[in-house]
Each structure stands twice: as C-alpha cells, then as structure tokens.
C-alpha cells in the first residue's frame, strides 16, 4: 500500500518519475524478490533496493508482443552457462538498467512450461540496445529494443536456481499482477 501511494504521489507531480520507479521496483526487481534464491537476492535485490543497481523487465518481443507462447528468445544450456539469443522490444528502463530479467524459452516443445527467467547484467558481451522509441508522451521514460546475441550467463543467473527452470511463465504473470496496482496509481496521480 505504501509503495502504491508513493507511486501515485510521484505521478501527481511527474508521471515519468512514477513510471521509472514503478518499472524498476515492480517489474525489474520484483521477480528476484519473489522467486530468487537467497544468493540472488543478496547479489541483485539488495543493490536494486539500495539504489546501486537499476533493473528492467524483458518480456515483450517484436513478433509475439507479450504473448509468451509466441516469443522467440531462447536460452540453451552449455555446461555451467546459459546462452541467450533473441530480441525484446518496448522495454522500459532497458537502456539504463544494470541488470535485466529476461524471459526465454529453455524448452520450445513444452509451451508455457518451457519458459525460464534469467538475470542478465547489461555489461555482458552480446547484450545491446538496438533502438530507442520516439514517443509522443513520457519522453523522459526510456523505452527501447534490446538484442541478446550469444549472451552467456552463469547457471546461477537462472531465477530461482534449478527449481526455477520452466517456471518463467508463472513468474512473469505474478510479476505483472503485482505491477497492475502501480499502473492504477500512475493513472490516479496523473488525474490528480
């Protein structure tokens, strides 16, 4: 409740500020809070909450939109690493984030049960921002497209550890549920 009120109050004065903070907290950092291992929380959540790291949520794709069953981004295990390939679009804060939570297919034959989530530091080789959207509103809120070209992350970056394999669809849906209250708070703040 406190967080939602804070987003509303910020949005009353500057909707972009409310949206930036909401996207960081209820999208980028929330999957780590809700589903991360204790080690992942220490490594990524603590710095995100203390303002040292900035997080983004990477779900939407050019061909499939937010329909995760149509997404083409893949993650293939290679020894102690996962290799991520694909593109995401309309990613809020994506160009400024230090870490991104990326949803990728780890088993294309399993439908929604073959999607997993990974924490990817944006300094990882193969990660790039390919386009910034030229919007008519919320212009100071960065929205961009991202590319993952053979991005290698340690197996420890699988959200939830081994227990999180194939649970990315549920992680994404629960994260989006949590973020909806902030979307409402943004709207109320703007209206005020």
Backbone as JSON Lines, residues from 0, in Angstrom:
{"i":0,"aa":"X","n":[0.84,-1.19,0.0],"ca":[0.0,0.0,0.0],"c":[0.88,1.25,0.0]}
{"i":1,"aa":"X","n":[1.91,1.26,0.86],"ca":[2.81,2.43,0.91],"c":[3.46,2.68,-0.44]}
{"i":2,"aa":"X","n":[3.92,1.61,-1.08],"ca":[4.6,1.75,-2.37],"c":[3.63,2.33,-3.41]}
{"i":3,"aa":"X","n":[2.41,1.83,-3.44],"ca":[1.42,2.31,-4.41],"c":[1.09,3.78,-4.16]}
{"i":4,"aa":"X","n":[0.95,4.16,-2.91],"ca":[0.7,5.57,-2.58],"c":[1.88,6.44,-3.02]}
{"i":5,"aa":"X","n":[3.09,5.95,-2.82],"ca":[4.27,6.71,-3.25],"c":[4.27,6.91,-4.75]}
{"i":6,"aa":"X","n":[3.93,5.86,-5.53],"ca":[3.86,5.98,-6.99],"c":[2.79,6.99,-7.38]}
{"i":7,"aa":"X","n":[1.64,6.96,-6.72],"ca":[0.57,7.92,-7.01],"c":[1.04,9.35,-6.76]}
{"i":8,"aa":"X","n":[1.67,9.57,-5.61],"ca":[2.11,10.93,-5.25],"c":[3.19,11.43,-6.22]}
{"i":9,"aa":"X","n":[4.14,10.57,-6.59],"ca":[5.15,10.97,-7.56],"c":[4.51,11.29,-8.9]}
{"i":10,"aa":"X","n":[3.57,10.46,-9.31],"ca":[2.91,10.64,-10.61],"c":[2.05,11.89,-10.66]}
{"i":11,"aa":"X","n":[1.58,12.33,-9.51],"ca":[0.79,13.57,-9.45],"c":[1.65,14.76,-9.88]}
{"i":12,"aa":"X","n":[2.94,14.7,-9.54],"ca":[3.86,15.78,-9.88],"c":[4.58,15.5,-11.21]}
{"i":13,"aa":"X","n":[5.03,14.25,-11.39],"ca":[5.77,13.86,-12.61],"c":[5.51,12.39,-12.89]}
{"i":14,"aa":"X","n":[4.63,12.15,-13.86],"ca":[4.24,10.77,-14.18],"c":[5.43,9.92,-14.63]}
{"i":15,"aa":"X","n":[6.38,10.55,-15.31],"ca":[7.56,9.81,-15.75],"c":[8.34,9.26,-14.57]}
{"i":16,"aa":"X","n":[8.52,10.07,-13.54],"ca":[9.25,9.61,-12.36],"c":[8.53,8.44,-11.71]}
{"i":17,"aa":"X","n":[7.21,8.54,-11.59],"ca":[6.44,7.43,-11.04],"c":[6.6,6.16,-11.86]}
{"i":18,"aa":"X","n":[6.59,6.31,-13.19],"ca":[6.72,5.14,-14.07],"c":[8.11,4.53,-14.01]}
{"i":19,"aa":"X","n":[9.13,5.37,-13.94],"ca":[10.51,4.85,-13.87],"c":[10.69,4.02,-12.6]}
{"i":20,"aa":"X","n":[10.24,4.55,-11.47],"ca":[10.4,3.85,-10.2],"c":[9.52,2.6,-10.15]}
{"i":21,"aa":"X","n":[8.32,2.71,-10.67],"ca":[7.42,1.55,-10.7],"c":[8.01,0.42,-11.55]}
{"i":22,"aa":"X","n":[8.52,0.75,-12.73],"ca":[9.08,-0.28,-13.61],"c":[10.3,-0.93,-12.99]}
{"i":23,"aa":"X","n":[11.1,-0.15,-12.29],"ca":[12.29,-0.7,-11.61],"c":[11.86,-1.65,-10.48]}
{"i":24,"aa":"X","n":[10.96,-1.19,-9.63],"ca":[10.61,-1.95,-8.43],"c":[9.63,-3.07,-8.65]}
{"i":25,"aa":"X","n":[8.55,-2.81,-9.39],"ca":[7.52,-3.85,-9.52],"c":[7.69,-4.73,-10.75]}
{"i":26,"aa":"X","n":[8.59,-4.38,-11.62],"ca":[8.86,-5.26,-12.76],"c":[10.28,-5.81,-12.71]}
{"i":27,"aa":"X","n":[11.26,-4.93,-12.73],"ca":[12.65,-5.38,-12.79],"c":[13.14,-6.13,-11.56]}
{"i":28,"aa":"X","n":[12.86,-5.59,-10.38],"ca":[13.39,-6.19,-9.15],"c":[12.46,-7.2,-8.51]}
{"i":29,"aa":"X","n":[11.16,-7.12,-8.77],"ca":[10.21,-7.98,-8.07],"c":[10.43,-9.48,-8.33]}
{"i":30,"aa":"X","n":[10.76,-9.91,-9.56],"ca":[10.99,-11.36,-9.75],"c":[12.1,-11.91,-8.85]}
{"i":31,"aa":"X","n":[13.13,-11.09,-8.57],"ca":[14.2,-11.55,-7.69],"c":[13.66,-11.67,-6.27]}
{"i":32,"aa":"X","n":[12.91,-10.65,-5.85],"ca":[12.32,-10.64,-4.51],"c":[11.41,-11.86,-4.3]}
{"i":33,"aa":"X","n":[10.54,-12.11,-5.27],"ca":[9.53,-13.16,-5.11],"c":[10.05,-14.57,-5.38]}
{"i":34,"aa":"X","n":[10.97,-14.71,-6.32],"ca":[11.35,-16.05,-6.78],"c":[12.84,-16.36,-6.7]}
{"i":35,"aa":"X","n":[13.65,-15.36,-6.41],"ca":[15.1,-15.55,-6.4],"c":[15.57,-16.38,-5.22]}
{"i":36,"aa":"X","n":[16.74,-16.96,-5.4],"ca":[17.39,-17.7,-4.31],"c":[17.97,-16.68,-3.33]}
{"i":37,"aa":"X","n":[18.32,-17.12,-2.12],"ca":[18.96,-16.18,-1.18],"c":[20.22,-15.53,-1.77]}
{"i":38,"aa":"X","n":[21.0,-16.29,-2.53],"ca":[22.21,-15.74,-3.15],"c":[21.85,-14.69,-4.2]}
{"i":39,"aa":"X","n":[20.81,-14.94,-4.98],"ca":[20.38,-13.98,-6.0],"c":[19.86,-12.69,-5.35]}
{"i":40,"aa":"X","n":[19.15,-12.84,-4.25],"ca":[18.63,-11.66,-3.55],"c":[19.78,-10.8,-3.03]}
{"i":41,"aa":"X","n":[20.8,-11.44,-2.51],"ca":[21.95,-10.7,-2.0],"c":[22.7,-10.02,-3.15]}
{"i":42,"aa":"X","n":[22.85,-10.73,-4.25],"ca":[23.63,-10.22,-5.37],"c":[22.92,-9.11,-6.15]}
{"i":43,"aa":"X","n":[21.59,-9.25,-6.36],"ca":[20.88,-8.3,-7.22],"c":[19.79,-7.49,-6.52]}
{"i":44,"aa":"X","n":[19.05,-8.1,-5.61],"ca":[17.95,-7.38,-4.98],"c":[18.45,-6.31,-4.02]}
{"i":45,"aa":"X","n":[19.39,-6.67,-3.17],"ca":[19.9,-5.68,-2.21],"c":[20.43,-4.44,-2.94]}
{"i":46,"aa":"X","n":[21.31,-4.58,-3.95],"ca":[21.78,-3.38,-4.65],"c":[20.65,-2.62,-5.37]}
{"i":47,"aa":"X","n":[19.63,-3.35,-5.85],"ca":[18.5,-2.68,-6.5],"c":[17.71,-1.85,-5.5]}
{"i":48,"aa":"X","n":[17.51,-2.38,-4.31],"ca":[16.75,-1.65,-3.29],"c":[17.56,-0.5,-2.68]}
{"i":49,"aa":"X","n":[18.87,-0.64,-2.67],"ca":[19.72,0.4,-2.1],"c":[20.1,1.47,-3.12]}
{"i":50,"aa":"X","n":[19.58,1.35,-4.35],"ca":[19.84,2.37,-5.37],"c":[21.18,2.23,-6.07]}
{"i":51,"aa":"X","n":[21.84,1.1,-5.89],"ca":[23.15,0.9,-6.53],"c":[23.01,0.26,-7.91]}
{"i":52,"aa":"X","n":[21.94,-0.49,-8.12],"ca":[21.69,-1.15,-9.4],"c":[20.28,-0.81,-9.85]}
{"i":53,"aa":"X","n":[20.1,-0.75,-11.15],"ca":[18.83,-0.4,-11.75],"c":[18.36,-1.6,-12.56]}
{"i":54,"aa":"X","n":[17.11,-2.0,-12.4],"ca":[16.61,-3.23,-13.02],"c":[15.52,-2.97,-14.05]}
{"i":55,"aa":"X","n":[15.43,-3.85,-15.03],"ca":[14.38,-3.8,-16.06],"c":[13.82,-5.21,-16.28]}
{"i":56,"aa":"X","n":[12.65,-5.27,-16.89],"ca":[11.87,-6.49,-17.11],"c":[11.74,-6.69,-18.61]}
{"i":57,"aa":"X","n":[12.25,-7.8,-19.13],"ca":[12.29,-8.04,-20.58],"c":[11.38,-9.19,-20.99]}
{"i":58,"aa":"X","n":[10.18,-8.83,-21.42],"ca":[9.19,-9.83,-21.81],"c":[8.76,-9.66,-23.26]}
{"i":59,"aa":"X","n":[8.35,-8.46,-23.66],"ca":[7.74,-8.21,-24.97],"c":[8.73,-8.4,-26.11]}
{"i":60,"aa":"X","n":[8.22,-9.01,-27.21],"ca":[9.05,-9.25,-28.39],"c":[8.38,-8.69,-29.64]}
{"i":61,"aa":"X","n":[9.17,-8.41,-30.68],"ca":[8.61,-7.82,-31.9],"c":[7.51,-8.66,-32.56]}
{"i":62,"aa":"X","n":[7.68,-9.97,-32.62],"ca":[6.7,-10.81,-33.31],"c":[5.55,-11.24,-32.42]}
{"i":63,"aa":"X","n":[5.83,-11.51,-31.15],"ca":[4.82,-12.08,-30.28],"c":[4.21,-11.13,-29.28]}
{"i":64,"aa":"X","n":[4.74,-9.91,-29.2],"ca":[4.24,-8.98,-28.2],"c":[4.47,-9.55,-26.81]}
{"i":65,"aa":"X","n":[3.44,-9.48,-25.99],"ca":[3.54,-10.02,-24.63],"c":[3.01,-11.45,-24.53]}
{"i":66,"aa":"X","n":[2.66,-12.05,-25.67],"ca":[2.22,-13.44,-25.7],"c":[3.45,-14.33,-25.59]}
{"i":67,"aa":"X","n":[3.7,-14.78,-24.37],"ca":[4.94,-15.54,-24.12],"c":[5.03,-16.83,-24.92]}
{"i":68,"aa":"X","n":[3.89,-17.39,-25.33],"ca":[3.95,-18.63,-26.1],"c":[4.45,-18.39,-27.52]}
{"i":69,"aa":"X","n":[4.46,-17.14,-27.97],"ca":[4.94,-16.8,-29.31],"c":[6.36,-16.24,-29.3]}
{"i":70,"aa":"X","n":[6.91,-16.04,-28.13],"ca":[8.24,-15.43,-28.04],"c":[9.3,-16.35,-28.62]}
{"i":71,"aa":"X","n":[10.3,-15.74,-29.23],"ca":[11.37,-16.48,-29.92],"c":[12.7,-16.48,-29.18]}
{"i":72,"aa":"X","n":[12.84,-15.68,-28.14],"ca":[14.11,-15.66,-27.4],"c":[14.36,-17.02,-26.77]}
{"i":73,"aa":"X","n":[15.58,-17.51,-26.92],"ca":[15.92,-18.84,-26.4],"c":[17.09,-18.75,-25.42]}
{"i":74,"aa":"X","n":[17.15,-19.72,-24.56],"ca":[18.29,-19.91,-23.67],"c":[18.65,-21.39,-23.73]}
{"i":75,"aa":"X","n":[19.88,-21.67,-24.13],"ca":[20.36,-23.05,-24.28],"c":[21.49,-23.26,-23.29]}
{"i":76,"aa":"X","n":[21.4,-24.35,-22.53],"ca":[22.44,-24.62,-21.55],"c":[23.68,-25.16,-22.24]}
{"i":77,"aa":"X","n":[24.83,-24.62,-21.82],"ca":[26.12,-25.04,-22.35],"c":[27.06,-25.18,-21.15]}
{"i":78,"aa":"X","n":[27.1,-26.37,-20.58],"ca":[27.91,-26.6,-19.39],"c":[27.36,-25.83,-18.2]}
{"i":79,"aa":"X","n":[28.18,-24.99,-17.61],"ca":[27.78,-24.19,-16.45],"c":[27.2,-22.84,-16.84]}
{"i":80,"aa":"X","n":[26.86,-22.66,-18.12],"ca":[26.33,-21.38,-18.59],"c":[25.06,-21.6,-19.4]}
{"i":81,"aa":"X","n":[24.31,-20.51,-19.54],"ca":[23.16,-20.45,-20.45],"c":[23.51,-19.45,-21.53]}
{"i":82,"aa":"X","n":[23.2,-19.78,-22.78],"ca":[23.46,-18.89,-23.91],"c":[22.11,-18.37,-24.4]}
{"i":83,"aa":"X","n":[21.93,-17.05,-24.31],"ca":[20.65,-16.42,-24.63],"c":[20.76,-15.7,-25.98]}
{"i":84,"aa":"X","n":[19.76,-15.95,-26.84],"ca":[19.66,-15.3,-28.14],"c":[18.23,-14.84,-28.37]}
{"i":85,"aa":"X","n":[18.08,-13.61,-28.86],"ca":[16.76,-13.11,-29.19],"c":[16.68,-11.6,-29.09]}
{"i":86,"aa":"X","n":[15.45,-11.09,-29.25],"ca":[15.2,-9.66,-29.2],"c":[14.0,-9.37,-28.33]}
{"i":87,"aa":"X","n":[14.05,-8.24,-27.65],"ca":[12.93,-7.76,-26.84],"c":[12.65,-6.32,-27.27]}
{"i":88,"aa":"X","n":[11.4,-5.9,-27.15],"ca":[11.05,-4.53,-27.54],"c":[10.14,-3.9,-26.5]}
{"i":89,"aa":"X","n":[10.04,-2.57,-26.57],"ca":[9.23,-1.77,-25.64],"c":[9.63,-2.03,-24.19]}
{"i":90,"aa":"X","n":[10.93,-2.1,-23.94],"ca":[11.43,-2.39,-22.61],"c":[11.68,-1.08,-21.86]}
{"i":91,"aa":"X","n":[10.87,-0.84,-20.83],"ca":[11.02,0.36,-20.02],"c":[12.3,0.27,-19.2]}
{"i":92,"aa":"X","n":[13.08,1.33,-19.22],"ca":[14.35,1.43,-18.49],"c":[15.44,0.52,-19.05]}
{"i":93,"aa":"X","n":[15.19,-0.16,-20.15],"ca":[16.14,-1.16,-20.67],"c":[17.51,-0.6,-21.01]}
{"i":94,"aa":"X","n":[17.56,0.62,-21.51],"ca":[18.84,1.2,-21.9],"c":[19.65,1.72,-20.73]}
{"i":95,"aa":"X","n":[19.0,1.93,-19.6],"ca":[19.69,2.46,-18.42],"c":[19.93,1.41,-17.35]}
{"i":96,"aa":"X","n":[19.33,0.27,-17.48],"ca":[19.4,-0.77,-16.45],"c":[20.81,-1.35,-16.33]}
{"i":97,"aa":"X","n":[21.12,-1.77,-15.12],"ca":[22.37,-2.51,-14.86],"c":[22.13,-4.01,-15.0]}
{"i":98,"aa":"X","n":[20.89,-4.42,-14.68],"ca":[20.5,-5.83,-14.79],"c":[19.11,-5.9,-15.4]}
{"i":99,"aa":"X","n":[18.88,-6.94,-16.18],"ca":[17.56,-7.15,-16.77],"c":[17.09,-8.57,-16.47]}
{"i":100,"aa":"X","n":[15.81,-8.7,-16.2],"ca":[15.19,-10.02,-16.02],"c":[14.62,-10.42,-17.37]}
{"i":101,"aa":"X","n":[15.22,-11.42,-18.0],"ca":[14.87,-11.83,-19.36],"c":[14.13,-13.15,-19.34]}
{"i":102,"aa":"X","n":[13.03,-13.19,-20.08],"ca":[12.25,-14.42,-20.21],"c":[12.58,-15.06,-21.54]}
{"i":103,"aa":"X","n":[12.97,-16.36,-21.48],"ca":[13.42,-17.06,-22.68],"c":[12.94,-18.51,-22.65]}
{"i":104,"aa":"X","n":[12.79,-19.06,-23.83],"ca":[12.39,-20.46,-23.95],"c":[13.59,-21.35,-23.71]}
{"i":105,"aa":"X","n":[13.46,-22.23,-22.71],"ca":[14.51,-23.21,-22.43],"c":[14.11,-24.59,-22.94]}
{"i":106,"aa":"X","n":[12.84,-24.74,-23.32],"ca":[12.34,-25.98,-23.92],"c":[11.18,-25.62,-24.85]}
{"i":107,"aa":"X","n":[11.47,-25.38,-26.13],"ca":[10.43,-24.95,-27.07],"c":[9.27,-25.92,-27.24]}
{"i":108,"aa":"X","n":[9.46,-27.18,-26.85],"ca":[8.39,-28.17,-27.01],"c":[7.41,-28.17,-25.84]}
{"i":109,"aa":"X","n":[7.73,-27.45,-24.76],"ca":[6.93,-27.51,-23.54],"c":[5.96,-26.35,-23.36]}
{"i":110,"aa":"X","n":[5.83,-25.49,-24.36],"ca":[4.89,-24.36,-24.25],"c":[5.24,-23.47,-23.08]}
{"i":111,"aa":"X","n":[4.23,-23.1,-22.28],"ca":[4.47,-22.19,-21.15],"c":[5.34,-22.84,-20.08]}
{"i":112,"aa":"X","n":[5.41,-24.16,-20.05],"ca":[6.26,-24.84,-19.05],"c":[7.71,-24.94,-19.5]}
{"i":113,"aa":"X","n":[8.0,-24.37,-20.66],"ca":[9.37,-24.37,-21.17],"c":[10.0,-22.99,-21.17]}
{"i":114,"aa":"X","n":[9.42,-22.07,-20.39],"ca":[9.94,-20.7,-20.32],"c":[10.61,-20.49,-18.97]}
{"i":115,"aa":"X","n":[11.77,-19.86,-19.0],"ca":[12.53,-19.6,-17.77],"c":[12.94,-18.14,-17.74]}
{"i":116,"aa":"X","n":[13.31,-17.66,-16.55],"ca":[13.74,-16.27,-16.37],"c":[15.2,-16.25,-15.97]}
{"i":117,"aa":"X","n":[15.93,-15.27,-16.49],"ca":[17.36,-15.13,-16.21],"c":[17.68,-13.69,-15.85]}
{"i":118,"aa":"X","n":[18.59,-13.51,-14.91],"ca":[19.11,-12.18,-14.61],"c":[20.36,-11.99,-15.47]}
{"i":119,"aa":"X","n":[20.34,-10.91,-16.25],"ca":[21.46,-10.64,-17.16],"c":[22.03,-9.25,-16.88]}
{"i":120,"aa":"X","n":[23.27,-9.18,-16.44],"ca":[23.92,-7.87,-16.32],"c":[24.06,-7.26,-17.72]}
{"i":121,"aa":"X","n":[23.73,-5.98,-17.87],"ca":[23.79,-5.36,-19.19],"c":[25.21,-5.15,-19.69]}
{"i":122,"aa":"X","n":[26.19,-5.39,-18.85],"ca":[27.59,-5.3,-19.28],"c":[28.06,-6.6,-19.93]}
{"i":123,"aa":"X","n":[27.2,-7.61,-19.99],"ca":[27.56,-8.91,-20.56],"c":[27.78,-8.79,-22.07]}
{"i":124,"aa":"X","n":[28.9,-9.32,-22.6],"ca":[29.11,-9.28,-24.05],"c":[27.93,-9.9,-24.8]}
{"i":125,"aa":"X","n":[27.54,-9.24,-25.89],"ca":[26.42,-9.71,-26.71],"c":[25.11,-9.01,-26.4]}
{"i":126,"aa":"X","n":[25.05,-8.29,-25.26],"ca":[23.86,-7.5,-24.93],"c":[23.98,-6.14,-25.59]}
{"i":127,"aa":"X","n":[22.91,-5.69,-26.25],"ca":[22.97,-4.35,-26.85],"c":[21.57,-3.73,-26.91]}
{"i":128,"aa":"X","n":[21.57,-2.4,-26.88],"ca":[20.35,-1.62,-27.11],"c":[20.34,-1.33,-28.6]}
{"i":129,"aa":"X","n":[19.26,-1.72,-29.29],"ca":[19.23,-1.54,-30.75],"c":[18.4,-0.35,-31.19]}
{"i":130,"aa":"X","n":[17.48,0.13,-30.33],"ca":[16.62,1.23,-30.75],"c":[15.95,1.85,-29.54]}
{"i":131,"aa":"X","n":[15.87,3.17,-29.53],"ca":[15.07,3.89,-28.53],"c":[13.8,4.36,-29.22]}
{"i":132,"aa":"X","n":[12.65,4.17,-28.57],"ca":[11.38,4.6,-29.15],"c":[11.26,6.12,-29.06]}
{"i":133,"aa":"X","n":[10.76,6.73,-30.13],"ca":[10.49,8.16,-30.17],"c":[9.01,8.35,-29.88]}
{"i":134,"aa":"X","n":[8.69,8.59,-28.62],"ca":[7.3,8.61,-28.17],"c":[6.75,10.03,-28.14]}
{"i":135,"aa":"X","n":[5.42,10.13,-28.14],"ca":[4.79,11.45,-28.07],"c":[4.59,11.89,-26.62]}
{"i":136,"aa":"X","n":[4.62,10.98,-25.68],"ca":[4.49,11.29,-24.27],"c":[5.48,10.47,-23.48]}
{"i":137,"aa":"X","n":[5.6,10.74,-22.19],"ca":[6.56,10.02,-21.36],"c":[7.95,10.01,-22.0]}
{"i":138,"aa":"X","n":[8.32,11.13,-22.59],"ca":[9.55,11.17,-23.38],"c":[10.82,10.96,-22.56]}
{"i":139,"aa":"X","n":[10.8,11.29,-21.29],"ca":[12.0,11.05,-20.49],"c":[12.02,9.65,-19.89]}
{"i":140,"aa":"X","n":[10.98,8.88,-20.14],"ca":[10.94,7.47,-19.73],"c":[11.5,6.65,-20.9]}
{"i":141,"aa":"X","n":[12.66,6.09,-20.71],"ca":[13.32,5.34,-21.77],"c":[12.54,4.07,-22.1]}
{"i":142,"aa":"X","n":[12.26,3.88,-23.37],"ca":[11.64,2.65,-23.87],"c":[12.46,2.22,-25.07]}
{"i":143,"aa":"X","n":[12.97,0.99,-25.04],"ca":[13.88,0.61,-26.11],"c":[13.75,-0.86,-26.5]}
{"i":144,"aa":"X","n":[14.47,-1.19,-27.56],"ca":[14.6,-2.58,-28.01],"c":[15.98,-3.08,-27.61]}
{"i":145,"aa":"X","n":[16.03,-4.36,-27.25],"ca":[17.28,-4.96,-26.8],"c":[17.57,-6.2,-27.62]}
{"i":146,"aa":"X","n":[18.83,-6.49,-27.8],"ca":[19.25,-7.69,-28.52],"c":[20.17,-8.51,-27.64]}
{"i":147,"aa":"X","n":[19.98,-9.81,-27.69],"ca":[20.81,-10.77,-26.97],"c":[21.46,-11.66,-28.03]}
{"i":148,"aa":"X","n":[22.74,-11.47,-28.26],"ca":[23.46,-12.18,-29.3],"c":[24.52,-13.08,-28.66]}
{"i":149,"aa":"X","n":[24.15,-14.34,-28.44],"ca":[25.03,-15.29,-27.75],"c":[25.49,-14.76,-26.4]}
{"i":150,"aa":"X","n":[24.55,-14.22,-25.65],"ca":[24.82,-13.7,-24.31],"c":[24.98,-14.88,-23.37]}
{"i":151,"aa":"X","n":[26.13,-14.98,-22.74],"ca":[26.42,-16.1,-21.84],"c":[26.32,-15.63,-20.4]}
{"i":152,"aa":"X","n":[25.49,-16.34,-19.64],"ca":[25.36,-16.05,-18.21],"c":[25.59,-17.34,-17.43]}
{"i":153,"aa":"X","n":[26.11,-17.24,-16.21],"ca":[26.3,-18.45,-15.4],"c":[24.96,-19.11,-15.08]}
{"i":154,"aa":"X","n":[24.99,-20.41,-14.86],"ca":[23.78,-21.15,-14.48],"c":[23.13,-20.55,-13.24]}
{"i":155,"aa":"X","n":[23.94,-19.92,-12.39],"ca":[23.44,-19.29,-11.16],"c":[22.51,-18.11,-11.44]}
{"i":156,"aa":"X","n":[22.45,-17.63,-12.7],"ca":[21.59,-16.5,-13.06],"c":[20.17,-16.92,-13.42]}
{"i":157,"aa":"X","n":[19.9,-18.23,-13.43],"ca":[18.54,-18.73,-13.65],"c":[17.72,-18.36,-12.41]}
{"i":158,"aa":"X","n":[16.7,-17.52,-12.59],"ca":[15.91,-17.05,-11.45],"c":[15.28,-18.24,-10.72]}
{"i":159,"aa":"X","n":[15.54,-18.32,-9.42],"ca":[15.04,-19.43,-8.62],"c":[15.98,-20.62,-8.62]}
{"i":160,"aa":"X","n":[17.12,-20.5,-9.3],"ca":[18.05,-21.63,-9.4],"c":[17.43,-22.76,-10.21]}
{"i":161,"aa":"X","n":[17.92,-23.96,-10.03],"ca":[17.39,-25.11,-10.78],"c":[15.89,-25.29,-10.59]}
{"i":162,"aa":"X","n":[15.39,-24.94,-9.42],"ca":[13.95,-25.06,-9.16],"c":[13.13,-24.11,-10.03]}
{"i":163,"aa":"X","n":[13.76,-23.07,-10.58],"ca":[13.06,-22.1,-11.42],"c":[12.99,-22.48,-12.89]}
{"i":164,"aa":"X","n":[13.69,-23.57,-13.27],"ca":[13.69,-23.99,-14.67],"c":[12.27,-24.3,-15.13]}
{"i":165,"aa":"X","n":[11.82,-23.65,-16.19],"ca":[10.49,-23.88,-16.75],"c":[9.37,-23.16,-16.01]}
{"i":166,"aa":"X","n":[9.71,-22.32,-15.05],"ca":[8.67,-21.62,-14.27],"c":[8.55,-20.14,-14.63]}
{"i":167,"aa":"X","n":[9.22,-19.72,-15.69],"ca":[9.23,-18.32,-16.07],"c":[7.87,-17.75,-16.41]}
{"i":168,"aa":"X","n":[7.0,-18.54,-17.02],"ca":[5.66,-18.04,-17.36],"c":[4.92,-17.62,-16.09]}
{"i":169,"aa":"X","n":[4.93,-18.47,-15.08],"ca":[4.28,-18.14,-13.82],"c":[4.93,-16.95,-13.14]}
{"i":170,"aa":"X","n":[6.26,-16.88,-13.21],"ca":[6.99,-15.74,-12.62],"c":[6.55,-14.44,-13.29]}
{"i":171,"aa":"X","n":[6.45,-14.47,-14.62],"ca":[6.07,-13.26,-15.37],"c":[4.64,-12.85,-15.04]}
{"i":172,"aa":"X","n":[3.71,-13.81,-15.01],"ca":[2.3,-13.48,-14.76],"c":[2.12,-12.9,-13.35]}
{"i":173,"aa":"X","n":[2.8,-13.48,-12.37],"ca":[2.69,-12.98,-11.0],"c":[3.33,-11.6,-10.87]}
{"i":174,"aa":"X","n":[4.41,-11.38,-11.58],"ca":[5.06,-10.06,-11.56],"c":[4.13,-9.02,-12.18]}
{"i":175,"aa":"X","n":[3.52,-9.35,-13.31],"ca":[2.6,-8.41,-13.95],"c":[1.39,-8.13,-13.06]}
{"i":176,"aa":"X","n":[0.91,-9.14,-12.35],"ca":[-0.19,-8.92,-11.4],"c":[0.21,-7.9,-10.35]}
{"i":177,"aa":"X","n":[1.41,-8.01,-9.82],"ca":[1.88,-7.07,-8.79],"c":[2.01,-5.66,-9.35]}
{"i":178,"aa":"X","n":[2.38,-5.55,-10.63],"ca":[2.61,-4.23,-11.2],"c":[1.32,-3.48,-11.53]}
{"i":179,"aa":"X","n":[0.21,-4.18,-11.62],"ca":[-1.04,-3.54,-12.05],"c":[-1.52,-2.48,-11.06]}
{"i":180,"aa":"X","n":[-1.31,-2.68,-9.78],"ca":[-1.71,-1.66,-8.81],"c":[-0.94,-0.36,-9.06]}
{"i":181,"aa":"X","n":[0.32,-0.48,-9.46],"ca":[1.11,0.72,-9.73],"c":[0.65,1.43,-11.0]}
{"i":182,"aa":"X","n":[0.18,0.66,-11.98],"ca":[-0.37,1.28,-13.19],"c":[-1.6,2.11,-12.81]}
{"i":183,"aa":"X","n":[-2.44,1.56,-11.96],"ca":[-3.61,2.31,-11.47],"c":[-3.19,3.55,-10.69]}
{"i":184,"aa":"X","n":[-2.16,3.41,-9.86],"ca":[-1.67,4.55,-9.08],"c":[-1.1,5.63,-9.99]}
{"i":185,"aa":"X","n":[-0.41,5.24,-11.06],"ca":[0.08,6.21,-12.04],"c":[-1.09,7.0,-12.62]}
{"i":186,"aa":"X","n":[-2.13,6.29,-13.01],"ca":[-3.29,6.95,-13.62],"c":[-3.98,7.91,-12.65]}
{"i":187,"aa":"X","n":[-4.14,7.48,-11.4],"ca":[-4.78,8.35,-10.4],"c":[-3.91,9.58,-10.15]}
{"i":188,"aa":"X","n":[-2.59,9.37,-10.07],"ca":[-1.68,10.5,-9.88],"c":[-1.76,11.49,-11.02]}
{"i":189,"aa":"X","n":[-1.78,11.0,-12.25],"ca":[-1.9,11.87,-13.42],"c":[-3.23,12.63,-13.38]}
{"i":190,"aa":"X","n":[-4.31,11.93,-13.06],"ca":[-5.63,12.57,-12.99],"c":[-5.65,13.67,-11.93]}
{"i":191,"aa":"X","n":[-5.01,13.43,-10.8],"ca":[-4.95,14.45,-9.75],"c":[-4.14,15.65,-10.2]}
